[in-house]
Amino acid sequence: MPLNMDHDSKQSAARDQVFEKFTIERPGKIIFVGHHLSTGTYLRCLIRTMSLYGAELEVSPHIPVPSNFFLEILGIHDEIGCTVIRREEEKVTVGFNMLINAEFLHHVIRLSFETSH
């Protein structure tokens, strides 16, 4: 049976809409990737929602955001590789370069819950 290469993008949902999103409302850093993967420059953001696939960030609409960067969540010192999917004013939707571990996501959700109460 030949491999069907026809792909109807209208029938398939966008990847960032397939995974369940969780409200995080946590400060973060957009860490710019420089020459030889140096990471000296960063920009503060607010992580609104997060899923295994990506996140929705809020940044000033006047500040440019690089297409690729690392995301650091306040209180968690792991950096997540990200790629911008779309930007609308201050809302930046990103996809993670790799799906994050479900246990890591649950840790972030618990941390956000504990600090909000």
MODELLER restraints for C-alpha pairs under 7 A, 6 or more apart:
rsr = mdl.restraints
at = mdl.atoms
rsr.add(forms.Gaussian(group=physical.xy_distance, feature=features.Distance(at['CA:16:A'], at['CA:53:A']), mean=6.34, stdev=0.5))
rsr.add(forms.Gaussian(group=physical.xy_distance, feature=features.Distance(at['CA:16:A'], at['CA:54:A']), mean=6.53, stdev=0.5))
rsr.add(forms.Gaussian(group=physical.xy_distance, feature=features.Distance(at['CA:16:A'], at['CA:95:A']), mean=7.00, stdev=0.5))
rsr.add(forms.Gaussian(group=physical.xy_distance, feature=features.Distance(at['CA:19:A'], at['CA:51:A']), mean=6.06, stdev=0.5))
rsr.add(forms.Gaussian(group=physical.xy_distance, feature=features.Distance(at['CA:19:A'], at['CA:52:A']), mean=6.61, stdev=0.5))
rsr.add(forms.Gaussian(group=physical.xy_distance, feature=features.Distance(at['CA:19:A'], at['CA:53:A']), mean=6.59, stdev=0.5))
rsr.add(forms.Gaussian(group=physical.xy_distance, feature=features.Distance(at['CA:20:A'], at['CA:51:A']), mean=5.85, stdev=0.5))
rsr.add(forms.Gaussian(group=physical.xy_distance, feature=features.Distance(at['CA:21:A'], at['CA:49:A']), mean=5.99, stdev=0.5))
rsr.add(forms.Gaussian(group=physical.xy_distance, feature=features.Distance(at['CA:21:A'], at['CA:50:A']), mean=5.34, stdev=0.5))
rsr.add(forms.Gaussian(group=physical.xy_distance, feature=features.Distance(at['CA:21:A'], at['CA:51:A']), mean=4.66, stdev=0.5))
rsr.add(forms.Gaussian(group=physical.xy_distance, feature=features.Distance(at['CA:22:A'], at['CA:49:A']), mean=5.28, stdev=0.5))
rsr.add(forms.Gaussian(group=physical.xy_distance, feature=features.Distance(at['CA:22:A'], at['CA:50:A']), mean=5.31, stdev=0.5))
rsr.add(forms.Gaussian(group=physical.xy_distance, feature=features.Distance(at['CA:22:A'], at['CA:51:A']), mean=6.23, stdev=0.5))
rsr.add(forms.Gaussian(group=physical.xy_distance, feature=features.Distance(at['CA:23:A'], at['CA:48:A']), mean=5.92, stdev=0.5))
rsr.add(forms.Gaussian(group=physical.xy_distance, feature=features.Distance(at['CA:23:A'], at['CA:49:A']), mean=4.39, stdev=0.5))
rsr.add(forms.Gaussian(group=physical.xy_distance, feature=features.Distance(at['CA:23:A'], at['CA:50:A']), mean=6.59, stdev=0.5))
rsr.add(forms.Gaussian(group=physical.xy_distance, feature=features.Distance(at['CA:24:A'], at['CA:47:A']), mean=6.30, stdev=0.5))
rsr.add(forms.Gaussian(group=physical.xy_distance, feature=features.Distance(at['CA:24:A'], at['CA:48:A']), mean=5.41, stdev=0.5))
rsr.add(forms.Gaussian(group=physical.xy_distance, feature=features.Distance(at['CA:24:A'], at['CA:49:A']), mean=5.15, stdev=0.5))
rsr.add(forms.Gaussian(group=physical.xy_distance, feature=features.Distance(at['CA:24:A'], at['CA:50:A']), mean=6.56, stdev=0.5))
rsr.add(forms.Gaussian(group=physical.xy_distance, feature=features.Distance(at['CA:24:A'], at['CA:109:A']), mean=6.35, stdev=0.5))
rsr.add(forms.Gaussian(group=physical.xy_distance, feature=features.Distance(at['CA:24:A'], at['CA:112:A']), mean=5.93, stdev=0.5))
rsr.add(forms.Gaussian(group=physical.xy_distance, feature=features.Distance(at['CA:25:A'], at['CA:46:A']), mean=6.45, stdev=0.5))
rsr.add(forms.Gaussian(group=physical.xy_distance, feature=features.Distance(at['CA:25:A'], at['CA:47:A']), mean=5.43, stdev=0.5))
rsr.add(forms.Gaussian(group=physical.xy_distance, feature=features.Distance(at['CA:25:A'], at['CA:48:A']), mean=4.53, stdev=0.5))
rsr.add(forms.Gaussian(group=physical.xy_distance, feature=features.Distance(at['CA:25:A'], at['CA:49:A']), mean=6.82, stdev=0.5))
rsr.add(forms.Gaussian(group=physical.xy_distance, feature=features.Distance(at['CA:26:A'], at['CA:46:A']), mean=5.72, stdev=0.5))
rsr.add(forms.Gaussian(group=physical.xy_distance, feature=features.Distance(at['CA:26:A'], at['CA:47:A']), mean=5.18, stdev=0.5))
rsr.add(forms.Gaussian(group=physical.xy_distance, feature=features.Distance(at['CA:26:A'], at['CA:48:A']), mean=6.81, stdev=0.5))
rsr.add(forms.Gaussian(group=physical.xy_distance, feature=features.Distance(at['CA:26:A'], at['CA:74:A']), mean=6.92, stdev=0.5))
rsr.add(forms.Gaussian(group=physical.xy_distance, feature=features.Distance(at['CA:26:A'], at['CA:112:A']), mean=6.66, stdev=0.5))
rsr.add(forms.Gaussian(group=physical.xy_distance, feature=features.Distance(at['CA:27:A'], at['CA:45:A']), mean=5.92, stdev=0.5))
rsr.add(forms.Gaussian(group=physical.xy_distance, feature=features.Distance(at['CA:27:A'], at['CA:46:A']), mean=4.48, stdev=0.5))
rsr.add(forms.Gaussian(group=physical.xy_distance, feature=features.Distance(at['CA:27:A'], at['CA:47:A']), mean=5.93, stdev=0.5))
rsr.add(forms.Gaussian(group=physical.xy_distance, feature=features.Distance(at['CA:27:A'], at['CA:73:A']), mean=6.42, stdev=0.5))
rsr.add(forms.Gaussian(group=physical.xy_distance, feature=features.Distance(at['CA:27:A'], at['CA:74:A']), mean=5.58, stdev=0.5))
rsr.add(forms.Gaussian(group=physical.xy_distance, feature=features.Distance(at['CA:28:A'], at['CA:44:A']), mean=5.91, stdev=0.5))
rsr.add(forms.Gaussian(group=physical.xy_distance, feature=features.Distance(at['CA:28:A'], at['CA:45:A']), mean=5.18, stdev=0.5))
rsr.add(forms.Gaussian(group=physical.xy_distance, feature=features.Distance(at['CA:28:A'], at['CA:46:A']), mean=5.72, stdev=0.5))
rsr.add(forms.Gaussian(group=physical.xy_distance, feature=features.Distance(at['CA:28:A'], at['CA:47:A']), mean=6.28, stdev=0.5))
rsr.add(forms.Gaussian(group=physical.xy_distance, feature=features.Distance(at['CA:28:A'], at['CA:71:A']), mean=6.91, stdev=0.5))
rsr.add(forms.Gaussian(group=physical.xy_distance, feature=features.Distance(at['CA:28:A'], at['CA:72:A']), mean=5.45, stdev=0.5))
rsr.add(forms.Gaussian(group=physical.xy_distance, feature=features.Distance(at['CA:28:A'], at['CA:73:A']), mean=4.40, stdev=0.5))
rsr.add(forms.Gaussian(group=physical.xy_distance, feature=features.Distance(at['CA:28:A'], at['CA:74:A']), mean=5.14, stdev=0.5))
rsr.add(forms.Gaussian(group=physical.xy_distance, feature=features.Distance(at['CA:29:A'], at['CA:42:A']), mean=6.17, stdev=0.5))
rsr.add(forms.Gaussian(group=physical.xy_distance, feature=features.Distance(at['CA:29:A'], at['CA:43:A']), mean=5.55, stdev=0.5))
rsr.add(forms.Gaussian(group=physical.xy_distance, feature=features.Distance(at['CA:29:A'], at['CA:44:A']), mean=4.58, stdev=0.5))
rsr.add(forms.Gaussian(group=physical.xy_distance, feature=features.Distance(at['CA:29:A'], at['CA:45:A']), mean=5.71, stdev=0.5))
rsr.add(forms.Gaussian(group=physical.xy_distance, feature=features.Distance(at['CA:29:A'], at['CA:71:A']), mean=5.71, stdev=0.5))
rsr.add(forms.Gaussian(group=physical.xy_distance, feature=features.Distance(at['CA:29:A'], at['CA:72:A']), mean=5.09, stdev=0.5))
rsr.add(forms.Gaussian(group=physical.xy_distance, feature=features.Distance(at['CA:29:A'], at['CA:73:A']), mean=6.60, stdev=0.5))
rsr.add(forms.Gaussian(group=physical.xy_distance, feature=features.Distance(at['CA:30:A'], at['CA:42:A']), mean=5.37, stdev=0.5))
rsr.add(forms.Gaussian(group=physical.xy_distance, feature=features.Distance(at['CA:30:A'], at['CA:43:A']), mean=5.01, stdev=0.5))
rsr.add(forms.Gaussian(group=physical.xy_distance, feature=features.Distance(at['CA:30:A'], at['CA:44:A']), mean=6.18, stdev=0.5))
rsr.add(forms.Gaussian(group=physical.xy_distance, feature=features.Distance(at['CA:30:A'], at['CA:45:A']), mean=6.77, stdev=0.5))
rsr.add(forms.Gaussian(group=physical.xy_distance, feature=features.Distance(at['CA:30:A'], at['CA:69:A']), mean=6.43, stdev=0.5))
rsr.add(forms.Gaussian(group=physical.xy_distance, feature=features.Distance(at['CA:30:A'], at['CA:70:A']), mean=5.94, stdev=0.5))
rsr.add(forms.Gaussian(group=physical.xy_distance, feature=features.Distance(at['CA:30:A'], at['CA:71:A']), mean=4.94, stdev=0.5))
rsr.add(forms.Gaussian(group=physical.xy_distance, feature=features.Distance(at['CA:30:A'], at['CA:72:A']), mean=6.71, stdev=0.5))
rsr.add(forms.Gaussian(group=physical.xy_distance, feature=features.Distance(at['CA:31:A'], at['CA:39:A']), mean=6.11, stdev=0.5))
rsr.add(forms.Gaussian(group=physical.xy_distance, feature=features.Distance(at['CA:31:A'], at['CA:41:A']), mean=6.04, stdev=0.5))
rsr.add(forms.Gaussian(group=physical.xy_distance, feature=features.Distance(at['CA:31:A'], at['CA:42:A']), mean=4.26, stdev=0.5))
rsr.add(forms.Gaussian(group=physical.xy_distance, feature=features.Distance(at['CA:31:A'], at['CA:43:A']), mean=6.50, stdev=0.5))
rsr.add(forms.Gaussian(group=physical.xy_distance, feature=features.Distance(at['CA:31:A'], at['CA:69:A']), mean=5.69, stdev=0.5))
rsr.add(forms.Gaussian(group=physical.xy_distance, feature=features.Distance(at['CA:31:A'], at['CA:70:A']), mean=4.96, stdev=0.5))
rsr.add(forms.Gaussian(group=physical.xy_distance, feature=features.Distance(at['CA:31:A'], at['CA:71:A']), mean=6.08, stdev=0.5))
rsr.add(forms.Gaussian(group=physical.xy_distance, feature=features.Distance(at['CA:32:A'], at['CA:39:A']), mean=5.75, stdev=0.5))
rsr.add(forms.Gaussian(group=physical.xy_distance, feature=features.Distance(at['CA:32:A'], at['CA:41:A']), mean=5.50, stdev=0.5))
rsr.add(forms.Gaussian(group=physical.xy_distance, feature=features.Distance(at['CA:32:A'], at['CA:42:A']), mean=5.67, stdev=0.5))
rsr.add(forms.Gaussian(group=physical.xy_distance, feature=features.Distance(at['CA:32:A'], at['CA:69:A']), mean=5.17, stdev=0.5))
rsr.add(forms.Gaussian(group=physical.xy_distance, feature=features.Distance(at['CA:32:A'], at['CA:70:A']), mean=6.67, stdev=0.5))
rsr.add(forms.Gaussian(group=physical.xy_distance, feature=features.Distance(at['CA:33:A'], at['CA:39:A']), mean=5.28, stdev=0.5))
rsr.add(forms.Gaussian(group=physical.xy_distance, feature=features.Distance(at['CA:33:A'], at['CA:69:A']), mean=5.62, stdev=0.5))
rsr.add(forms.Gaussian(group=physical.xy_distance, feature=features.Distance(at['CA:45:A'], at['CA:57:A']), mean=6.44, stdev=0.5))
rsr.add(forms.Gaussian(group=physical.xy_distance, feature=features.Distance(at['CA:45:A'], at['CA:58:A']), mean=5.66, stdev=0.5))
rsr.add(forms.Gaussian(group=physical.xy_distance, feature=features.Distance(at['CA:45:A'], at['CA:59:A']), mean=5.12, stdev=0.5))
rsr.add(forms.Gaussian(group=physical.xy_distance, feature=features.Distance(at['CA:46:A'], at['CA:57:A']), mean=5.58, stdev=0.5))
rsr.add(forms.Gaussian(group=physical.xy_distance, feature=features.Distance(at['CA:46:A'], at['CA:58:A']), mean=5.05, stdev=0.5))
rsr.add(forms.Gaussian(group=physical.xy_distance, feature=features.Distance(at['CA:46:A'], at['CA:59:A']), mean=6.81, stdev=0.5))
rsr.add(forms.Gaussian(group=physical.xy_distance, feature=features.Distance(at['CA:47:A'], at['CA:55:A']), mean=6.99, stdev=0.5))
rsr.add(forms.Gaussian(group=physical.xy_distance, feature=features.Distance(at['CA:47:A'], at['CA:56:A']), mean=6.13, stdev=0.5))
rsr.add(forms.Gaussian(group=physical.xy_distance, feature=features.Distance(at['CA:47:A'], at['CA:57:A']), mean=4.57, stdev=0.5))
rsr.add(forms.Gaussian(group=physical.xy_distance, feature=features.Distance(at['CA:47:A'], at['CA:58:A']), mean=6.44, stdev=0.5))
rsr.add(forms.Gaussian(group=physical.xy_distance, feature=features.Distance(at['CA:48:A'], at['CA:56:A']), mean=5.54, stdev=0.5))
rsr.add(forms.Gaussian(group=physical.xy_distance, feature=features.Distance(at['CA:48:A'], at['CA:57:A']), mean=5.61, stdev=0.5))
rsr.add(forms.Gaussian(group=physical.xy_distance, feature=features.Distance(at['CA:48:A'], at['CA:58:A']), mean=6.87, stdev=0.5))
rsr.add(forms.Gaussian(group=physical.xy_distance, feature=features.Distance(at['CA:49:A'], at['CA:55:A']), mean=5.46, stdev=0.5))
rsr.add(forms.Gaussian(group=physical.xy_distance, feature=features.Distance(at['CA:49:A'], at['CA:56:A']), mean=5.22, stdev=0.5))
rsr.add(forms.Gaussian(group=physical.xy_distance, feature=features.Distance(at['CA:50:A'], at['CA:56:A']), mean=6.53, stdev=0.5))
rsr.add(forms.Gaussian(group=physical.xy_distance, feature=features.Distance(at['CA:52:A'], at['CA:99:A']), mean=5.43, stdev=0.5))
rsr.add(forms.Gaussian(group=physical.xy_distance, feature=features.Distance(at['CA:52:A'], at['CA:100:A']), mean=5.18, stdev=0.5))
rsr.add(forms.Gaussian(group=physical.xy_distance, feature=features.Distance(at['CA:52:A'], at['CA:101:A']), mean=6.99, stdev=0.5))
rsr.add(forms.Gaussian(group=physical.xy_distance, feature=features.Distance(at['CA:52:A'], at['CA:102:A']), mean=6.63, stdev=0.5))
rsr.add(forms.Gaussian(group=physical.xy_distance, feature=features.Distance(at['CA:52:A'], at['CA:105:A']), mean=6.86, stdev=0.5))
rsr.add(forms.Gaussian(group=physical.xy_distance, feature=features.Distance(at['CA:53:A'], at['CA:95:A']), mean=5.81, stdev=0.5))
rsr.add(forms.Gaussian(group=physical.xy_distance, feature=features.Distance(at['CA:53:A'], at['CA:96:A']), mean=5.67, stdev=0.5))
rsr.add(forms.Gaussian(group=physical.xy_distance, feature=features.Distance(at['CA:53:A'], at['CA:99:A']), mean=5.13, stdev=0.5))
rsr.add(forms.Gaussian(group=physical.xy_distance, feature=features.Distance(at['CA:53:A'], at['CA:100:A']), mean=6.82, stdev=0.5))
rsr.add(forms.Gaussian(group=physical.xy_distance, feature=features.Distance(at['CA:54:A'], at['CA:94:A']), mean=5.44, stdev=0.5))
rsr.add(forms.Gaussian(group=physical.xy_distance, feature=features.Distance(at['CA:54:A'], at['CA:95:A']), mean=4.11, stdev=0.5))
rsr.add(forms.Gaussian(group=physical.xy_distance, feature=features.Distance(at['CA:54:A'], at['CA:96:A']), mean=4.94, stdev=0.5))
rsr.add(forms.Gaussian(group=physical.xy_distance, feature=features.Distance(at['CA:55:A'], at['CA:93:A']), mean=5.98, stdev=0.5))
rsr.add(forms.Gaussian(group=physical.xy_distance, feature=features.Distance(at['CA:55:A'], at['CA:94:A']), mean=5.45, stdev=0.5))
rsr.add(forms.Gaussian(group=physical.xy_distance, feature=features.Distance(at['CA:55:A'], at['CA:95:A']), mean=6.60, stdev=0.5))
rsr.add(forms.Gaussian(group=physical.xy_distance, feature=features.Distance(at['CA:56:A'], at['CA:91:A']), mean=6.69, stdev=0.5))
rsr.add(forms.Gaussian(group=physical.xy_distance, feature=features.Distance(at['CA:56:A'], at['CA:92:A']), mean=5.71, stdev=0.5))
rsr.add(forms.Gaussian(group=physical.xy_distance, feature=features.Distance(at['CA:56:A'], at['CA:93:A']), mean=4.56, stdev=0.5))
rsr.add(forms.Gaussian(group=physical.xy_distance, feature=features.Distance(at['CA:56:A'], at['CA:94:A']), mean=6.35, stdev=0.5))
rsr.add(forms.Gaussian(group=physical.xy_distance, feature=features.Distance(at['CA:57:A'], at['CA:91:A']), mean=5.77, stdev=0.5))
rsr.add(forms.Gaussian(group=physical.xy_distance, feature=features.Distance(at['CA:57:A'], at['CA:92:A']), mean=5.04, stdev=0.5))
rsr.add(forms.Gaussian(group=physical.xy_distance, feature=features.Distance(at['CA:57:A'], at['CA:93:A']), mean=6.31, stdev=0.5))
rsr.add(forms.Gaussian(group=physical.xy_distance, feature=features.Distance(at['CA:58:A'], at['CA:90:A']), mean=5.31, stdev=0.5))
rsr.add(forms.Gaussian(group=physical.xy_distance, feature=features.Distance(at['CA:58:A'], at['CA:91:A']), mean=4.85, stdev=0.5))
rsr.add(forms.Gaussian(group=physical.xy_distance, feature=features.Distance(at['CA:58:A'], at['CA:92:A']), mean=6.15, stdev=0.5))
rsr.add(forms.Gaussian(group=physical.xy_distance, feature=features.Distance(at['CA:59:A'], at['CA:90:A']), mean=5.04, stdev=0.5))
rsr.add(forms.Gaussian(group=physical.xy_distance, feature=features.Distance(at['CA:59:A'], at['CA:91:A']), mean=6.68, stdev=0.5))
rsr.add(forms.Gaussian(group=physical.xy_distance, feature=features.Distance(at['CA:60:A'], at['CA:90:A']), mean=5.37, stdev=0.5))
rsr.add(forms.Gaussian(group=physical.xy_distance, feature=features.Distance(at['CA:61:A'], at['CA:89:A']), mean=4.95, stdev=0.5))
rsr.add(forms.Gaussian(group=physical.xy_distance, feature=features.Distance(at['CA:61:A'], at['CA:90:A']), mean=4.37, stdev=0.5))
rsr.add(forms.Gaussian(group=physical.xy_distance, feature=features.Distance(at['CA:67:A'], at['CA:83:A']), mean=5.61, stdev=0.5))
rsr.add(forms.Gaussian(group=physical.xy_distance, feature=features.Distance(at['CA:67:A'], at['CA:84:A']), mean=5.16, stdev=0.5))
rsr.add(forms.Gaussian(group=physical.xy_distance, feature=features.Distance(at['CA:68:A'], at['CA:82:A']), mean=5.65, stdev=0.5))
rsr.add(forms.Gaussian(group=physical.xy_distance, feature=features.Distance(at['CA:68:A'], at['CA:83:A']), mean=4.59, stdev=0.5))
rsr.add(forms.Gaussian(group=physical.xy_distance, feature=features.Distance(at['CA:68:A'], at['CA:84:A']), mean=6.52, stdev=0.5))
rsr.add(forms.Gaussian(group=physical.xy_distance, feature=features.Distance(at['CA:69:A'], at['CA:81:A']), mean=5.97, stdev=0.5))
rsr.add(forms.Gaussian(group=physical.xy_distance, feature=features.Distance(at['CA:69:A'], at['CA:82:A']), mean=5.40, stdev=0.5))
rsr.add(forms.Gaussian(group=physical.xy_distance, feature=features.Distance(at['CA:69:A'], at['CA:83:A']), mean=6.70, stdev=0.5))
rsr.add(forms.Gaussian(group=physical.xy_distance, feature=features.Distance(at['CA:70:A'], at['CA:79:A']), mean=5.57, stdev=0.5))
rsr.add(forms.Gaussian(group=physical.xy_distance, feature=features.Distance(at['CA:70:A'], at['CA:80:A']), mean=5.18, stdev=0.5))
rsr.add(forms.Gaussian(group=physical.xy_distance, feature=features.Distance(at['CA:70:A'], at['CA:81:A']), mean=4.51, stdev=0.5))
rsr.add(forms.Gaussian(group=physical.xy_distance, feature=features.Distance(at['CA:70:A'], at['CA:82:A']), mean=5.76, stdev=0.5))
rsr.add(forms.Gaussian(group=physical.xy_distance, feature=features.Distance(at['CA:71:A'], at['CA:79:A']), mean=5.38, stdev=0.5))
rsr.add(forms.Gaussian(group=physical.xy_distance, feature=features.Distance(at['CA:71:A'], at['CA:80:A']), mean=4.99, stdev=0.5))
rsr.add(forms.Gaussian(group=physical.xy_distance, feature=features.Distance(at['CA:71:A'], at['CA:81:A']), mean=6.43, stdev=0.5))
rsr.add(forms.Gaussian(group=physical.xy_distance, feature=features.Distance(at['CA:71:A'], at['CA:82:A']), mean=6.73, stdev=0.5))
rsr.add(forms.Gaussian(group=physical.xy_distance, feature=features.Distance(at['CA:72:A'], at['CA:78:A']), mean=6.21, stdev=0.5))
rsr.add(forms.Gaussian(group=physical.xy_distance, feature=features.Distance(at['CA:72:A'], at['CA:79:A']), mean=4.86, stdev=0.5))
rsr.add(forms.Gaussian(group=physical.xy_distance, feature=features.Distance(at['CA:72:A'], at['CA:80:A']), mean=6.53, stdev=0.5))
rsr.add(forms.Gaussian(group=physical.xy_distance, feature=features.Distance(at['CA:80:A'], at['CA:96:A']), mean=6.82, stdev=0.5))
rsr.add(forms.Gaussian(group=physical.xy_distance, feature=features.Distance(at['CA:81:A'], at['CA:96:A']), mean=5.79, stdev=0.5))
rsr.add(forms.Gaussian(group=physical.xy_distance, feature=features.Distance(at['CA:81:A'], at['CA:97:A']), mean=5.35, stdev=0.5))
rsr.add(forms.Gaussian(group=physical.xy_distance, feature=features.Distance(at['CA:82:A'], at['CA:94:A']), mean=6.10, stdev=0.5))
rsr.add(forms.Gaussian(group=physical.xy_distance, feature=features.Distance(at['CA:82:A'], at['CA:95:A']), mean=5.63, stdev=0.5))
rsr.add(forms.Gaussian(group=physical.xy_distance, feature=features.Distance(at['CA:82:A'], at['CA:96:A']), mean=4.47, stdev=0.5))
rsr.add(forms.Gaussian(group=physical.xy_distance, feature=features.Distance(at['CA:82:A'], at['CA:97:A']), mean=5.38, stdev=0.5))
rsr.add(forms.Gaussian(group=physical.xy_distance, feature=features.Distance(at['CA:83:A'], at['CA:94:A']), mean=5.45, stdev=0.5))
rsr.add(forms.Gaussian(group=physical.xy_distance, feature=features.Distance(at['CA:83:A'], at['CA:95:A']), mean=5.38, stdev=0.5))
rsr.add(forms.Gaussian(group=physical.xy_distance, feature=features.Distance(at['CA:83:A'], at['CA:96:A']), mean=6.37, stdev=0.5))
rsr.add(forms.Gaussian(group=physical.xy_distance, feature=features.Distance(at['CA:83:A'], at['CA:97:A']), mean=6.63, stdev=0.5))
rsr.add(forms.Gaussian(group=physical.xy_distance, feature=features.Distance(at['CA:84:A'], at['CA:93:A']), mean=6.12, stdev=0.5))
rsr.add(forms.Gaussian(group=physical.xy_distance, feature=features.Distance(at['CA:84:A'], at['CA:94:A']), mean=4.39, stdev=0.5))
rsr.add(forms.Gaussian(group=physical.xy_distance, feature=features.Distance(at['CA:84:A'], at['CA:95:A']), mean=6.41, stdev=0.5))
rsr.add(forms.Gaussian(group=physical.xy_distance, feature=features.Distance(at['CA:85:A'], at['CA:93:A']), mean=5.55, stdev=0.5))
rsr.add(forms.Gaussian(group=physical.xy_distance, feature=features.Distance(at['CA:85:A'], at['CA:94:A']), mean=5.12, stdev=0.5))
rsr.add(forms.Gaussian(group=physical.xy_distance, feature=features.Distance(at['CA:85:A'], at['CA:95:A']), mean=6.35, stdev=0.5))
rsr.add(forms.Gaussian(group=physical.xy_distance, feature=features.Distance(at['CA:86:A'], at['CA:92:A']), mean=6.09, stdev=0.5))
rsr.add(forms.Gaussian(group=physical.xy_distance, feature=features.Distance(at['CA:86:A'], at['CA:93:A']), mean=5.38, stdev=0.5))
rsr.add(forms.Gaussian(group=physical.xy_distance, feature=features.Distance(at['CA:87:A'], at['CA:93:A']), mean=6.22, stdev=0.5))
